[in-house]
Amino acid sequence: MSTRSTWSILVQIVVVLFLTLLWPSKTYGMTIFIAGDSTVQSVESKRSPRSGWGQFFYEYFEMNSMYKSNLTNGISKRISRYASKDFVIENHSKFGESVKSYYDKGIFEFILNRAQKGDYVLIEFGHNDANYYRPDKMISATEYKTYLKKMVVDCRKKGVTPVFISSISRYIYRDGRMVNYFAKYRTYMKEAAKETNVIYLPLGERSDQYLLTTGSTFCKQFYMVLDPGACVAYPNGRNDRTHTTDVGARMYAGMVASLIGSEERLSDISKHLKVNRSSFDKNLYYLLERSDCFSKKQYDSIKRAIARTMMAEGKEEFSQGKLASYRRLINRKTRISLKVKKKLKSKKRKD
């Protein structure tokens, strides 16, 4: 071997070693992909407070050295990616999509091309699938079920685990119940899950129950129902009863985390949760701390909602133990509110 050849080989080895150090191999574990519509989508800050629950899902996980970035696939303008050394969360949800258009545009194919064996795909559709005002996206409940089953087949070919999540409620009350324009689609998703042995997380049913028991006054803060002048991005106000604020998105992300924590077959995900089954409970306390005040009636509604939620997860004793802390917090908030009201009344009398 000539001296020139020897030097050439040595240079190549050095270059390879240098690039290996410069570009480390993938060290992440599993990836959790989220496929959904605008109620799940990560929304740009300029449109705040509008947000989707997928935007805050990562907050419920122990993500040491978490790195947040945005990707693009030429289809979706923005894909939020949250990476830690143990696992990755990628939110591929997109405004205005139904399960059919998600397929037709190649977004689901893009997810599967990125996915590896052992990954998960959380799937939530229904709002646009049942939307008469979007005839290009709307499909029948039967067709919706067919596409969901197709997603299952395609996921399993890649060794990926699909998880169905029913769509969140709209903020519409009527005759003592929540108005649900896509109830049939929820039913068909549940049927598809049973027929294909897929995990089904009843986020929609849970959100119906929570909104109904807690009441419209308290739950208004969760949705984009804004008074004029209340927000810089929406100076004329907003009456959007489908999309959530950052407060609502965090609340629903907590519900999803809670449902995952209650599902034994999702232990690969739930073992990374900061708080397992109590995540929704802690998130509700977080919301209560930031709300202005509560009446006795509102407190009773909140108490019932907490009790029902925790009992549904087999945690009756936990919910009862927590109620004392809620009562103290709410009483304190109420006292502060009454003091403020008295001051305002006395000020008016002086004026």
Secondary structure as the mmCIF struct_conf table of DSSP 4:
data_model
#
loop_
_struct_conf.conf_type_id
_struct_conf.id
_struct_conf.beg_label_comp_id
_struct_conf.beg_label_asym_id
_struct_conf.beg_label_seq_id
_struct_conf.end_label_comp_id
_struct_conf.end_label_asym_id
_struct_conf.end_label_seq_id
HELX_RH_AL_P HELX_RH_AL_P1 THR A 3 LEU A 22
BEND BEND1 TRP A 23 TRP A 23
HELX_LH_PP_P HELX_LH_PP_P1 PRO A 24 LYS A 26
STRN STRN1 MET A 30 GLY A 36
TURN_TY1_P TURN_TY1_P1 SER A 38 VAL A 40
BEND BEND2 GLN A 41 GLN A 41
HELX_RH_3T_P HELX_RH_3T_P1 SER A 45 ARG A 47
TURN_TY1_P TURN_TY1_P2 SER A 48 PRO A 49
STRN STRN2 ARG A 50 SER A 51
HELX_RH_3T_P HELX_RH_3T_P2 TRP A 53 GLN A 55
TURN_TY1_P TURN_TY1_P3 PHE A 56 PHE A 56
HELX_RH_3T_P HELX_RH_3T_P3 PHE A 57 TYR A 60
STRN STRN3 PHE A 61 PHE A 61
TURN_TY1_P TURN_TY1_P4 ASN A 64 SER A 65
STRN STRN4 TYR A 67 LEU A 71
BEND BEND3 GLY A 74 LYS A 77
STRN STRN5 ILE A 79 ALA A 83
BEND BEND4 LYS A 85 ASP A 86
STRN STRN6 PHE A 87 ASN A 91
TURN_TY1_P TURN_TY1_P5 PHE A 95 GLY A 96
HELX_RH_AL_P HELX_RH_AL_P2 VAL A 99 ASP A 104
TURN_TY1_P TURN_TY1_P6 LYS A 105 GLY A 106
HELX_RH_AL_P HELX_RH_AL_P3 ILE A 107 ARG A 114
TURN_TY1_P TURN_TY1_P7 LYS A 117 GLY A 118
STRN STRN7 TYR A 120 GLU A 124
TURN_TY1_P TURN_TY1_P8 HIS A 127 ALA A 130
TURN_TY1_P TURN_TY1_P9 TYR A 132 TYR A 133
TURN_TY1_P TURN_TY1_P10 PRO A 135 LYS A 137
HELX_RH_AL_P HELX_RH_AL_P4 ALA A 141 LYS A 157
TURN_TY1_P TURN_TY1_P11 LYS A 158 GLY A 159
HELX_LH_PP_P HELX_LH_PP_P2 VAL A 160 VAL A 160
STRN STRN8 THR A 161 ILE A 165
HELX_LH_PP_P HELX_LH_PP_P3 SER A 166 ARG A 170
BEND BEND5 TYR A 171 TYR A 171
STRN STRN9 TYR A 173 ARG A 174
TURN_TY1_P TURN_TY1_P12 ASP A 175 GLY A 176
STRN STRN10 ARG A 177 MET A 178
TURN_TY1_P TURN_TY1_P13 TYR A 181 PHE A 182
HELX_RH_AL_P HELX_RH_AL_P5 ALA A 183 THR A 196
TURN_TY1_P TURN_TY1_P14 ASN A 197 ASN A 197
STRN STRN11 ILE A 199 LEU A 201
HELX_RH_AL_P HELX_RH_AL_P6 LEU A 203 THR A 214
HELX_RH_AL_P HELX_RH_AL_P7 SER A 216 CYS A 219
HELX_RH_3T_P HELX_RH_3T_P4 LYS A 220 PHE A 222
STRN STRN12 TYR A 223 LEU A 226
TURN_TY1_P TURN_TY1_P15 PRO A 228 GLY A 229
BEND BEND6 ALA A 230 ALA A 230
BEND BEND7 VAL A 232 ALA A 233
TURN_TY1_P TURN_TY1_P16 PRO A 235 ASN A 236
STRN STRN13 ARG A 238 THR A 245
HELX_RH_AL_P HELX_RH_AL_P8 ASP A 246 GLY A 261
TURN_TY1_P TURN_TY1_P17 SER A 262 SER A 262
HELX_RH_3T_P HELX_RH_3T_P5 GLU A 264 LEU A 266
HELX_RH_AL_P HELX_RH_AL_P9 SER A 267 SER A 270
TURN_TY1_P TURN_TY1_P18 LYS A 271 HIS A 272
STRN STRN14 LEU A 273 LEU A 273
BEND BEND8 LYS A 274 ASN A 276
TURN_TY1_P TURN_TY1_P19 ARG A 277 SER A 278
HELX_RH_AL_P HELX_RH_AL_P10 SER A 279 ARG A 290
BEND BEND9 SER A 291 SER A 291
HELX_RH_AL_P HELX_RH_AL_P11 LYS A 296 ALA A 312
TURN_TY1_P TURN_TY1_P20 GLU A 313 GLY A 314
HELX_RH_AL_P HELX_RH_AL_P12 GLU A 316 LYS A 350
#
